[in-house]
Amino acid sequence: MMEKEKKEEKKEEKRKEKLPLRRRIEITSRGFRLLGKYCPGLARDKAFHELVASLQPFVIVWFSARIIDEITGERRADLLALYVAATVFTGFLCAVAKGLINRVCSEKEAQMWACFGKIFSDKQMSLDFEDLENAGIQRQKKQVEENLYMFGNGMAQLVWGTATLVRCFVNLAASLSMSIGLFAARSRSERMNHPVWILILLLCIFLGGRSYYGASVRADKIFREWCKRTVWFDRMSAFFGNELFMESHRAKDVRIYEQNIMAERAMDKMLEWNRHSGRSVFFMALYPALAGVLVGLANAVCYLYVVLKAYFGAFGAGSIVQYVAVLSRLGDGWRELMYLLSDNATYCAYLQEMFGYLDLPNRKYQGTIPVEKRVLCQDGDNEYEIEFCNVSFRYPGSETWVLKDISVKLDVGKRLAIVGRNGSGKTTFIKLLCRLYDPTEGEIRLNGIDIRKYDYREYMSIFSVVFQDFRLFSFPLAQNVAAGREYDGDRVKKCLEDAGFGERLSRMPAGIETPLYKDFEQEGVEVSGGEAQKIALARGIYRNAPFLVLDEPTAALDPIAEAEVYARFQGIAGNRTAVYISHRLSSCKFCDTILVFHQGGIVQRGTHEELVSEEGGTYSRLWNAQAQYYTQFR
């Protein structure tokens, strides 16, 4: 079975390597469109810079040839002065133009990698949430990113290839036009005037370029294989070289458990791999070197022909300079054209893989019905009612039911607590509620209508969620609370105070403008886990959505801070419908209804008093298991 799979993989690799020309043109065109969208003007400016840079040598060579001919000939001072002035002026203009364009190109190219990052971030934001948790899709993304960021394969090659393409065609066009005089000039030796020399020179140039193309193809094939074997090396290098020792949240464990010893072993393995990969590196260099020898021989034939023709009186010394230079440039242009064909095949294969990821479909139905706007205030109706109707769910690719036959109604303005052991389905219930996933069976209704029929963005807007694994960002405190650049400062402060962050806020050096963490700002403030949880809670309050969902909102708080949050909770929730997940059952006392989850089903429901009184019930057992630690040591 393994042999069959390996054969299929090899066939797939060969298929990728032999993309038809039409397909390569389509991929390249799409690559340039994507480049224009995310790095506007970069390819154009690179092309313009290379156009000036490639034309300059031809202009200088032409004037230099005229100057040498004039010096070795009639020596007319006025004409010499004109040629010299034209050469200097042309060189000055080209230098200024190249400098100005290069400044723009350098700035845009420095931003290029960040722009490429936005391609992936935009796709991640548009992916269905289930695809974000799909290990296969995330591996696909990782592979494409590594191809791009490790060696520039794909988009970066497209950028660099733009300059090569322009230089190639300038060299070919200018060299051919400037070498016409070489074959048109008549020498005293009729043998040197024979048309066969045109074929001989072109054949030498062709063979030099063809050998260079063949060498590039072989070297690229070895390089692609080497890249595949290098992926693990890059990952280990990034982890042991940067993440393990540089990230502060790992620092305590690294030092206590001496993880540097593991890093040393990994480095030994990486060094050993480096020694074994030397053969690939050797052949990647060998093929171009051999091609370079053939190119040198071809140039020698061209140089000999020019010198012999000049010797037999076809033209002067200045023309020798011109024709030797342009024939050399003609060879460069032909070799670059061959290289472009090889390089295009390479980066088209990588671009095709990248587009395969970018073209992943969004399967989730987005809906079209607008969510009816309700006024969220004390005297507003806020009549959003959600009901789970025989909902069952299993994750894609799994045969295990995470939730089975869940039916429950979230009553308007009520407080609902969800409790249960780890793995009982509590967080999955919240994912379905927020429509991060759709039910496998059954349906969820908002005001009697299946939520899949509502506009997806509008439906998401009615939820304010504080997840257990929330994240704060290295932005100012106010932007973290408002989840945006624009915010109401007074409202931000009020939400922070309601979340119990008021006292800490008074010690912030710049108040709500204080940046969090030191990723971007030296004066950034590091907050503790409990403080971060209060900020996340304030963010949930600030959004002021009809549904407030809290997944373990006080897990990182000390008992006093937790009690303060509970005391304020009625005021914090207001007339919203609140859903509360917690492992601390004492926090469920203020809720109107408690749902007890066990093995994907709801096994109990009721108030705290009702459930505690059910001896032998799941809730009662959980409650007593926690309560004993508070009563045992009184």
Secondary structure as GFF3:
##gff-version 3
##sequence-region A 1 634
A	DSSP	alpha_helix	2	17	.	.	.	ID=ss1
A	DSSP	alpha_helix	21	38	.	.	.	ID=ss2
A	DSSP	alpha_helix	42	72	.	.	.	ID=ss3
A	DSSP	alpha_helix	77	110	.	.	.	ID=ss4
A	DSSP	alpha_helix	112	126	.	.	.	ID=ss5
A	DSSP	alpha_helix	129	132	.	.	.	ID=ss6
A	DSSP	alpha_helix	135	151	.	.	.	ID=ss7
A	DSSP	alpha_helix	155	178	.	.	.	ID=ss8
A	DSSP	alpha_helix	180	184	.	.	.	ID=ss9
A	DSSP	alpha_helix	190	193	.	.	.	ID=ss10
A	DSSP	alpha_helix	196	238	.	.	.	ID=ss11
A	DSSP	pi_helix	239	243	.	.	.	ID=ss12
A	DSSP	alpha_helix	244	246	.	.	.	ID=ss13
A	DSSP	alpha_helix	248	256	.	.	.	ID=ss14
A	DSSP	alpha_helix	260	276	.	.	.	ID=ss15
A	DSSP	alpha_helix	278	311	.	.	.	ID=ss16
A	DSSP	alpha_helix	317	358	.	.	.	ID=ss17
A	DSSP	beta_strand	386	393	.	.	.	ID=ss18
A	DSSP	beta_strand	403	410	.	.	.	ID=ss19
A	DSSP	beta_strand	415	420	.	.	.	ID=ss20
A	DSSP	alpha_helix	426	433	.	.	.	ID=ss21
A	DSSP	beta_strand	441	446	.	.	.	ID=ss22
A	DSSP	beta_strand	449	450	.	.	.	ID=ss23
A	DSSP	three_ten_helix	451	453	.	.	.	ID=ss24
A	DSSP	alpha_helix	456	460	.	.	.	ID=ss25
A	DSSP	beta_strand	463	466	.	.	.	ID=ss26
A	DSSP	alpha_helix	477	482	.	.	.	ID=ss27
A	DSSP	alpha_helix	489	498	.	.	.	ID=ss28
A	DSSP	alpha_helix	502	505	.	.	.	ID=ss29
A	DSSP	three_ten_helix	511	513	.	.	.	ID=ss30
A	DSSP	alpha_helix	529	543	.	.	.	ID=ss31
A	DSSP	beta_strand	547	551	.	.	.	ID=ss32
A	DSSP	alpha_helix	559	573	.	.	.	ID=ss33
A	DSSP	beta_strand	577	581	.	.	.	ID=ss34
A	DSSP	three_ten_helix	585	588	.	.	.	ID=ss35
A	DSSP	beta_strand	593	598	.	.	.	ID=ss36
A	DSSP	beta_strand	601	606	.	.	.	ID=ss37
A	DSSP	alpha_helix	608	613	.	.	.	ID=ss38
A	DSSP	alpha_helix	618	631	.	.	.	ID=ss39
###
